[in-house]
Amino acid sequence: MTLAGDHIGTLAVHAGHAPEDHLGAAVPPLYQSVTFVAPDSDTLEAINDGRQRGYVYSRIRNPTVLAAEQRLAALEGAQSAVLFASGMAAVAGALDPFLKAGDELVALPDIYGGTLRYFSEILPQRGIDVRWARSLDATDVAACVSPRTKIIYAETPTNPLVRIVDLPALAQLAVQASAMLVVDGTLGGPLNQKPLDLGTHLLIHSGSKYLNGHGDVLAGAVVGSRDLTRRVRSAQQASGAVMDPHAAWLLMRGMATYELRMQRHNATGLAVARFLEQHGAVRKVHFPGLASHPDHQLALQQMSGFGGLISFEVADAQAARRVVDRTRLFGIGPSIGGIESLISQPGNTSHHSVPPQRRLEMGITPGLVRISVGIEDARDLVADLAQALEATE
Ligand SMILES: *Cc1c(COP(=O)(O)O)cnc(C)c1O
């Protein structure tokens, strides 16, 4: 399909769907069918051989999933996207085809709890060594790279401290080592950052977060060049962690409002972070849009918005618990990037499975509170946090 406009807001609404191919349907139809029947054996054979475009079985290809993949690829300005059943399936799906026993993966610290678990429980079982860089700094990453390094793995922005990773520096390291740079960019999203333009080979999203945005779909994606995603897709067809068509349909609807939602998250995130920064009971605010953040300059170079994830520190674990329990608009729970605001203590949600000592090393202090700012009115969110923080002063 050719599009009259190629700005992200336009692509979000139109990419991946041509009404004329679907009886004029303005909204992409949902092909909730496992099997597609062929008119005759010759056609089936031609489709199976790749001589003719068509559909046979939805683990291999489904029109609704394909449409959502095209929309996401357009948003990222990428050649191709592969959707998965969840973000974690996408993490595994991006790495597994490129790693064999004896290989090394160099990981940056400060990554999503589920990914940490995958790296410490699953990859070592397969004979893959995971080497942890001492910090997010490229020189510390370089110190871990060896001739066996196949992948450098980073997340940016990170969760929960919202650190920003220097992608061009890591991309250079990867090229020097003949390795791939794989980045989980879930917390940025295509409006705020374009990791593929900065040398990332494969970009991972948990679509359960900002991309879908409505908190009603588990989704994952791997985005990149046609060559690399072909290997990802082939492995996925074999192992089966594909996205269900209904989930893809919901994700496609979620992506249609992606730009609008993200603009709101960006504006409200900044307003809430500024409020927290001047509050007497708050010792520290982690938000890259603030000049006080250690990665503020890097964030300005690499990002065009900072999202709605904010962490802040109050006196201790009890004070943090009080704030969490006293908020009314913020639901107590994990996850990020939905239209509704959420609050949690990373120590007992996203990083629950991380040993306490390791948590401290990662900077996850007992008094840390994480919020995901939704799309509610910023004034109401600030008022809610103000009354919740009163008790801790
Ligand atoms: C949520 C999340 C994941 C995992 O995604 P699921 O869809 O929950 O499997 C991976 N990485 C990051 C950064 C996340 O926030």
The ligand as an ORCA input file, in Angstrom:
! r2SCAN-3c Opt
* xyz 0 1
  C       7.171     -6.017     30.311
  C       8.512     -6.057     29.749
  C       9.011     -7.215     29.138
  C       8.231     -8.499     29.069
  O       7.056     -8.346     28.352
  P       5.789     -9.321     28.539
  O       4.873     -8.880     27.469
  O       5.260     -9.081     29.926
  O       6.269    -10.715     28.383
  C      10.282     -7.156     28.589
  N      11.034     -6.041     28.656
  C      10.576     -4.917     29.244
  C      11.453     -3.711     29.277
  C       9.317     -4.878     29.812
  O       8.883     -3.759     30.395
*
